[in-house]
């Protein structure tokens, strides 16, 4: 598949609710170079993404695997800085604040 298609499919998958999309360079049977497209999504959305991949890429098949995930509870707040308001993501584990991180897009502005 032409490399230009990956940019298109990344955007489409993310706009349709994929949690993350990434590629890896791999070698397939007979040592043929290939690109592996990976999508992280909710189980309820799997069939939607399988259909998108089959329709929008050159592949003839999709493999999938289910993962378990542990995640911190997240809250958002804003802080005032010399550069203006910046959103901060707060990460809680067992009701304790473990970490915080400024939102990239706010910092970029």
C-alpha positions as CSV (number, residue, x, y, z in Angstrom):
1,X,0.0,0.0,0.0
2,X,1.3,3.5,-0.8
3,X,2.6,5.4,2.2
4,X,0.3,8.3,1.5
5,X,-2.7,6.2,2.5
6,X,-1.4,5.8,6.1
7,X,-1.9,9.6,6.8
8,X,-5.4,9.4,5.4
9,X,-6.4,6.2,7.4
10,X,-4.8,7.6,10.6
11,X,-7.0,10.7,10.5
12,X,-10.1,8.7,9.5
13,X,-9.6,6.1,12.3
14,X,-9.0,8.7,15.0
15,X,-11.9,10.9,13.8
16,X,-14.2,7.8,14.1
17,X,-13.2,7.2,17.7
18,X,-10.0,5.1,17.7
19,X,-8.1,5.6,21.0
20,X,-4.7,5.4,19.2
21,X,-3.3,4.4,15.8
22,X,0.3,3.5,15.0
23,X,2.4,1.6,12.5
24,X,5.5,-0.6,12.7
25,X,7.9,-1.8,10.0
26,X,7.9,-5.6,9.9
27,X,8.8,-8.5,7.7
28,X,6.2,-11.0,6.6
29,X,6.5,-14.4,5.1
30,X,9.3,-14.9,2.5
31,X,11.0,-12.0,4.3
32,X,8.9,-9.4,2.6
33,X,8.9,-5.9,4.1
34,X,5.5,-4.6,5.3
35,X,3.9,-2.1,7.5
36,X,1.7,-3.2,10.4
37,X,-1.2,-0.9,11.2
38,X,-2.4,-1.1,14.8
39,X,-5.5,0.4,16.2
40,X,-6.5,0.6,19.9
41,X,-10.3,0.9,20.3
42,X,-13.1,-0.1,22.5
43,X,-14.4,-3.6,22.0
44,X,-17.8,-2.3,21.0
45,X,-16.2,-0.4,18.0
46,X,-14.1,-3.3,16.7
47,X,-16.4,-4.3,13.8
48,X,-16.6,-0.7,12.7
49,X,-12.8,-0.5,12.5
50,X,-12.4,-3.9,10.8
51,X,-14.8,-2.7,8.1
52,X,-13.0,0.6,7.7
53,X,-9.6,-1.2,7.3
54,X,-10.9,-3.7,4.8
55,X,-12.6,-1.0,2.7
56,X,-9.9,1.7,3.0
57,X,-6.6,-0.2,2.8
58,X,-5.0,-2.9,0.6
59,X,-5.3,-5.6,3.3
60,X,-7.3,-8.8,2.8
61,X,-7.6,-9.6,6.5
62,X,-7.5,-8.2,10.0
63,X,-6.1,-9.8,13.1
64,X,-7.2,-8.7,16.5
65,X,-6.5,-9.3,20.1
66,X,-8.2,-8.1,23.3
67,X,-6.2,-6.4,26.0
68,X,-7.0,-5.4,29.5
69,X,-6.2,-1.9,30.7
70,X,-5.7,-0.2,34.0
71,X,-6.0,3.6,33.9
72,X,-5.9,6.3,36.5
73,X,-9.0,8.4,37.1
74,X,-8.6,11.7,35.3
75,X,-9.8,15.2,36.1
76,X,-9.1,18.4,34.3
77,X,-8.5,21.9,35.7
78,X,-7.1,25.1,34.4
79,X,-4.3,27.2,35.8
80,X,-3.4,30.8,35.0
81,X,0.1,31.3,33.8
82,X,2.0,34.2,32.4
83,X,1.1,32.8,29.0
84,X,-2.6,32.5,29.8
85,X,-4.9,29.7,30.9
86,X,-3.6,26.2,30.5
87,X,-5.6,23.0,31.0
88,X,-4.0,20.5,33.3
89,X,-4.8,16.8,33.4
90,X,-4.7,15.3,36.9
91,X,-4.2,11.6,37.4
92,X,-5.6,9.9,40.5
93,X,-4.9,6.3,41.7
94,X,-6.8,5.0,44.7
95,X,-8.1,8.5,45.2
96,X,-4.6,10.0,45.5
97,X,-3.2,12.5,43.1
98,X,-0.2,10.7,41.4
99,X,0.7,13.0,38.6
100,X,-0.4,15.9,36.5
101,X,0.4,17.1,33.0
102,X,-0.3,20.2,31.0
103,X,-2.3,19.8,27.8
104,X,0.1,19.9,24.9
105,X,-2.2,21.9,22.6
106,X,-2.6,24.7,25.2
107,X,1.2,24.9,25.7
108,X,1.7,24.9,21.9
109,X,-0.5,28.0,21.6
